[in-house]
């Protein structure tokens, strides 16, 4: 990379993501093996998922995600559902495994523009309930896919499910 190119300031890692074939089995395994959880489970799909693109073309896709905190780090599991996606591509090419690392950036739009000037394109992006995300084509240069999103302080809505289910009997 030339010294004259604008550098992108990645603030910190906020999430690590693993793509899985079956989210229910995966959360059960994480819980049973390491007591990692509880998991908040969401479905990202239209109409809540908008402006979705894959390799620069508008595309309809959906996924089930489960998230939990391990210390200060968010751990995310993604199961691809309908439509083509980089998650399905990953599963077909490699099977289950670590898919991407999510970084905090101060200015999403400025970061995307700076990266485009450096030849780093967006693999897949979209917006879900006011949160915009982009997966960057950084694997060739850095050996991993990077994700950025806005707003940085986004609050997720209540989950559609939690695992393990809360024990209301006390």
QUIWOHU-V851181 format. One record per pair of residues at least 24 apart in sequence whose ideal C-beta (glycine too) atoms are under 7 Angstrom apart, sorted by the first residue. I is the first residue (numbers start at 0). GAP is how many residues later the second one is. If there is no record, write none. Layout:
i=I gap=GAP
i=I gap=GAP
This chain:
i=0 gap=117
i=4 gap=112
i=4 gap=113
i=5 gap=108
i=5 gap=111
i=7 gap=103
i=7 gap=106
i=7 gap=107
i=8 gap=96
i=8 gap=97
i=9 gap=93
i=9 gap=95
i=10 gap=92
i=10 gap=93
i=10 gap=94
i=10 gap=95
i=11 gap=92
i=12 gap=60
i=12 gap=88
i=12 gap=90
i=13 gap=60
i=13 gap=88
i=13 gap=89
i=13 gap=90
i=14 gap=59
i=14 gap=61
i=14 gap=87
i=15 gap=57
i=15 gap=59
i=15 gap=82
i=15 gap=85
i=16 gap=59
i=16 gap=61
i=16 gap=82
i=16 gap=83
i=16 gap=85
i=17 gap=59
i=17 gap=78
i=17 gap=79
i=17 gap=80
i=17 gap=81
i=18 gap=59
i=18 gap=68
i=18 gap=71
i=18 gap=72
i=18 gap=77
i=18 gap=78
i=18 gap=80
i=19 gap=57
i=19 gap=58
i=19 gap=59
i=19 gap=76
i=20 gap=58
i=20 gap=70
i=20 gap=75
i=21 gap=57
i=22 gap=41
i=22 gap=43
i=22 gap=54
i=22 gap=56
i=25 gap=51
i=26 gap=39
i=26 gap=50
i=26 gap=136
i=30 gap=132
i=30 gap=133
i=35 gap=32
i=35 gap=34
i=35 gap=39
i=36 gap=31
i=36 gap=126
i=36 gap=127
i=37 gap=30
i=37 gap=124
i=37 gap=125
i=37 gap=126
i=38 gap=27
i=38 gap=28
i=38 gap=29
i=38 gap=123
i=38 gap=124
i=39 gap=26
i=39 gap=27
i=39 gap=119
i=39 gap=122
i=40 gap=25
i=40 gap=118
i=40 gap=119
i=40 gap=120
i=40 gap=121
i=40 gap=122
i=41 gap=117
i=41 gap=118
i=42 gap=117
i=43 gap=84
i=44 gap=36
i=47 gap=80
i=47 gap=81
i=48 gap=77
i=48 gap=79
i=49 gap=76
i=49 gap=77
i=50 gap=75
i=50 gap=76
i=51 gap=74
i=52 gap=71
i=52 gap=72
i=52 gap=73
i=53 gap=30
i=53 gap=31
i=53 gap=32
i=53 gap=70
i=54 gap=68
i=58 gap=24
i=58 gap=25
i=60 gap=24
i=62 gap=24
i=84 gap=39
i=85 gap=37
i=85 gap=38
i=85 gap=49
i=98 gap=46
i=99 gap=35
i=99 gap=44
i=99 gap=45
i=99 gap=46
i=99 gap=47
i=100 gap=43
i=100 gap=45
i=101 gap=45
i=101 gap=47
i=102 gap=43
i=102 gap=45
i=103 gap=48
i=104 gap=43
i=107 gap=24
i=107 gap=40
i=107 gap=41
i=107 gap=42
i=110 gap=37
i=128 gap=28
i=129 gap=24
